[in-house]
Amino acid sequence: MTPDFPSNFLLYDGDCPFCNRYMQKVRLERALAHFVMMNARDAPALVKALRGVGLDINAGMILSVDGKLFHGAECMQRLALMSTRSSWFNKLTASIFSRPRAARILYPLLVTGRNASLYLLGRGPIDPSDDTPRGS
């Protein structure tokens, strides 16, 4: 990644109701300095840069921890390990997704749910070639 982007971030699809709800519910440890959660639809340059290194936001969330990138199931597992156990939601997701095998098996179901919900809502996938932020 380039210095133009934060080294600690989580990139997700803000148009996906499941992704949005997860972002509202998850509580992450304060272990990462300057951690930013970003809607991929508002960060087209970052989406494009990540696509350039082989990471497709439409196939899964992307987490950067000190510049090291985690995608999809691996991202979900890292988030489960980082989250607090302060609520039943965090306890449940941590107990399920902190195990790599469970994350690999279940994450594709989450992506399928995301794609189905976007389709039903009339929203398309994130276009990495569109480098215009929404609202511009």
C-alpha positions in Angstrom: 0.0 0.0 0.0 1.0 3.6 -0.4 1.4 6.2 2.3 -1.8 7.8 1.0 -3.9 5.2 2.8 -4.0 4.4 6.5 -2.1 1.4 7.7 -4.9 0.2 10.0 -8.3 0.0 8.3 -11.3 -2.1 7.7 -12.9 -1.7 4.2 -16.5 -3.0 3.8 -19.5 -2.4 1.6 -21.7 0.3 3.1 -24.6 -0.5 0.8 -24.9 -4.0 2.2 -27.4 -4.0 5.1 -25.6 -7.0 6.7 -22.1 -5.4 6.5 -23.5 -2.2 7.9 -25.2 -3.9 10.8 -22.0 -5.9 11.6 -20.0 -2.6 11.6 -22.5 -1.1 14.1 -22.4 -4.2 16.4 -18.8 -5.2 16.4 -16.5 -3.8 19.1 -12.9 -3.9 18.2 -10.0 -3.8 20.7 -8.3 -0.5 20.8 -5.0 -2.3 20.1 -4.6 -0.7 16.7 -3.5 3.0 16.5 -5.5 5.2 14.1 -7.9 2.4 13.1 -10.5 3.5 10.5 -13.6 1.7 9.3 -14.3 2.7 5.7 -17.2 2.3 3.4 -15.7 1.0 0.1 -18.2 2.9 -1.9 -16.8 6.1 -0.5 -13.1 5.1 -1.0 -12.8 4.3 -4.8 -9.0 5.0 -4.9 -8.4 2.5 -2.1 -10.7 0.0 -3.8 -8.8 0.4 -7.0 -5.4 0.1 -5.3 -6.4 -3.1 -3.5 -7.8 -4.5 -6.7 -4.3 -3.8 -8.2 -2.8 -6.2 -5.6 -5.4 -8.9 -6.2 -8.0 -8.1 -3.5 -11.6 -7.7 -4.7 -13.9 -6.0 -2.2 -16.9 -7.7 -3.8 -15.5 -11.0 -2.7 -15.0 -10.0 0.9 -14.1 -7.3 3.5 -10.5 -6.2 3.6 -8.6 -5.5 6.9 -5.2 -3.9 7.1 -3.2 -4.3 10.3 0.0 -2.3 10.2 -0.1 -2.5 6.4 -0.6 -6.3 6.3 -3.7 -7.2 4.4 -6.3 -9.8 5.2 -9.3 -10.6 2.9 -12.5 -12.4 3.2 -12.6 -15.3 5.7 -9.1 -14.4 6.9 -10.3 -10.9 7.6 -13.3 -12.1 9.4 -11.2 -14.4 11.6 -8.8 -11.5 12.5 -11.8 -9.3 13.3 -13.1 -12.1 15.6 -9.8 -12.2 17.4 -9.6 -8.4 17.7 -13.1 -7.8 19.0 -14.1 -7.4 22.6 -16.3 -9.9 24.3 -18.5 -7.0 25.6 -21.8 -8.2 24.1 -23.6 -11.4 23.1 -23.1 -10.5 19.5 -19.3 -10.2 19.8 -19.1 -13.3 22.0 -21.0 -15.3 19.4 -19.1 -14.0 16.3 -15.8 -14.5 18.1 -16.6 -18.0 19.1 -17.6 -18.9 15.6 -15.2 -16.9 13.4 -12.0 -17.1 15.5 -11.5 -20.6 14.2 -9.9 -20.5 10.7 -11.8 -23.6 9.4 -15.2 -22.2 10.5 -14.4 -18.9 9.0 -13.4 -20.5 5.7 -16.6 -22.6 5.6 -19.1 -19.9 6.7 -17.7 -16.7 5.0 -18.8 -17.7 1.5 -22.4 -17.9 2.9 -22.0 -14.3 4.2 -20.8 -13.1 0.7 -23.8 -14.9 -0.9 -26.2 -13.2 1.5 -24.5 -9.8 0.7 -24.9 -10.4 -3.0 -28.5 -11.5 -2.7 -29.4 -8.5 -0.5 -27.7 -6.0 -2.9 -29.6 -7.6 -5.8 -33.0 -7.4 -4.0 -32.3 -3.8 -3.1 -31.4 -2.9 -6.7 -27.8 -2.1 -5.9 -24.8 -3.4 -7.9 -21.4 -4.5 -6.9 -18.6 -2.1 -6.2 -17.0 -1.0 -9.5 -13.2 -0.8 -9.0 -12.9 1.2 -12.3 -15.2 4.0 -11.0 -12.8 6.2 -9.1 -15.4 8.9 -8.4 -16.5 9.0 -4.7 -20.3 8.9 -4.2 -21.9 12.2 -3.9 -19.2 13.9 -6.1 
